[in-house]
Amino acid sequence: MKPIIQCEGLRKSFGEQTVLDGLDITLRPDSVSVIIGRSGGGKSVLLKHIIGLMRPDSGRVLVNGQDITALSERELVAARRQFGLLFQEGALFDSMNVAENVAFPLVEHSGLSRREIADIVDAKLAAVGLSGAGHKMPAELSGGMRKRVGLARAIALDPKIVLFDEPTSGLDPVMSAAINDLILRTRGEFGATCVVISHDIPATMAIADEIFMLYNGRIIASGSPDEIRASDDPVVRQFIEGRADGPIGLA
Ligand SMILES: Nc1ncnc2c1ncn2[C@@H]1O[C@H](COP(=O)(O)OP(=O)(O)OP(=O)(O)O)[C@@H](O)[C@H]1O
């Protein structure tokens, strides 16, 4: 199957610090791909390269075969419309109510009428289980609700690819399970490719079609949850078992 996202030889340093060190990754369409790895290991930096918010020092990022590292800022704006992005805290606009938040990308990019936009907003809020919450302000919402509003906004334009940056961090187990269901539905019902960054190993095992382990600036292991569980790589084992002792230093 043709990959939807392919990074080849990505290198990125900040001063002396090398964060991506010749990273290769290939993501399949219509799949849930979960990228795991240490805090500060470069997962968010990788995500920013995939949507063209950061440019690599060298290497390429192909999205549907198009090298987005070669695009101008103007072309990038168009290319980014293929993506929906759910930020860690939902990143809602605090001065807008829930419906206005979800409507925002539609107002900015779709050219649809107010009536059409209102219908889409209702449908997306229903999809995330928040029908009737359109008038609420972000400050009135729980963390889980904020994430669901963020997801409704991320899928407002029916993007082909939805990126989730630590979607379950800070949520209770029930809300985490609800968010994981939503990720699976985002792939199933909306036909989107989902790229998830996560520290949550049980959730990763439950939702991933393919897991990628980022370590020392490269993908050191990839495979289905069963393959990753059976990995004999000591770094992978330490990470998925959550042990303090092992090759991964704590520094
Ligand atoms: N714009 C930047 N300028 C300088 N350093 C940066 C920049 N962005 C990221 N870094 C550094 O790159 C490293 C990787 O950061 P990144 O946010 O990608 O980690 P992460 O794996 O997403 O971590 P976490 O799981 O804690 O969110 C960190 O050491 C960070 O300080």
The ligand as an ORCA input file, in Angstrom:
! r2SCAN-3c Opt
* xyz 0 1
  N      12.093     25.255     19.052
  C      12.987     24.618     19.802
  N      14.167     25.186     20.113
  C      15.100     24.543     20.856
  N      14.936     23.297     21.352
  C      13.784     22.682     21.084
  C      12.757     23.287     20.302
  N      11.724     22.418     20.192
  C      12.092     21.316     20.884
  N      13.317     21.467     21.416
  C      14.038     20.446     22.194
  O      13.961     19.227     21.503
  C      13.841     18.150     22.434
  C      12.665     17.282     22.047
  O      11.449     17.972     22.365
  P       9.996     17.380     22.079
  O       9.034     18.400     22.563
  O       9.901     16.933     20.686
  O       9.976     16.105     23.025
  P       8.791     15.071     23.232
  O       9.348     13.718     22.902
  O       7.580     15.515     22.513
  O       8.583     15.189     24.789
  P       7.242     15.101     25.708
  O       6.861     13.671     25.671
  O       7.758     15.523     27.050
  O       6.233     16.048     25.119
  C      13.754     18.779     23.807
  O      15.002     18.684     24.430
  C      13.392     20.217     23.538
  O      13.947     21.045     24.511
*
